[in-house]
Amino acid sequence: MSNVSYDYGGAMSMQPSTTRRGVWSILGTIQGKLYLLSLTFIVLLAVMILVSLQDSYRTLLNERKNQIQEQVQTAVSLIEGYVKQAQAGKLTQEQAQAAAKRAVGSLRFGKDGYFWINNMHPSIVMHPIKPELDGRDVSTFTDKSGKLLYVDMVNVVKEHGGGFVSYVWPLPGGTEPVAKIAYVQGIPEWGWVVGSGLYLVDTQQAFRQELMALGGVGALVLIGALLLTAWLGRSITRPLGAVTRQMAEIAEGEGDLTRRLDATRSDEIGDLSGAFNRFVERIQRLVGQVAGSTSQLSAAAEELSATSEE
């Protein structure tokens, strides 16, 4: 923006303002507004991606939770078959429980999925991976965060008959605790709790891979948007700058009235350039007419002076 002033001879001149160019002044330019528009679009896109990733993670987690729930329910159905045999007198309760523990202890699913059984005390009834835990009181057993996980499992069964319990536990062969989730369901006839745990490492890793992939796409979109913004900004500001400079030169009396702007563009910039060219042509004709009139006046003055001398 320029400040308009007048010299003592009455000629109009334009002097550039000396305002400090800060962040807000840059955003006030067309180029800055285009960058702001691009950044706003990118931020909205990032928010949409994050929301989509959260939904994707929840969907993936629910799928894994449903998987482990179905597996535990299968084991519960197997035990209930032995419960019915004991109730029908086909097996004693001790025989039925022993057969149920052997059957459930041999079950596997997925990569390393297994089932354990504890009672409502809680004590371990059967653990196929760590048989040394069988019969052990685990009422004070905690994970690395201090959570009484077996007590929580019993409470879930007491309140809802079954449900999920989250805790942290080291991977097989590891020492660092990682996130794990278990589904437990009760066998009320025998006071048992059947459960199975699922590590969330695979789910989290799949989420991180998807996050990195979408992050890469987002980075490419960001670079493309900034390059496109820079190109659009230059295509607008450069011709506008040419119009501004030439108008300033004309206003200061230093402009070349024979110069013309490129008016071949089919957009608003082309319309502006065409209008400016017509404006300059009119000024050029007006200056020519004034110059012709001045020459005629000068000749008439000379003739009058000569006549006066005679």
Salt bridges, closest charged atoms under 4 A:
ASP55 OD1 - ARG58 NH2 2.26
ASP137 OD2 - HIS121 NE2 3.16
ASP152 OD2 - LYS147 NZ 4.00
GLU159 OE1 - HIS160 NE2 3.60
GLU249 OE1 - ARG259 NH1 3.44
ASP267 OD2 - ARG265 NH2 2.60
GLU281 OE2 - ARG260 NE 3.62
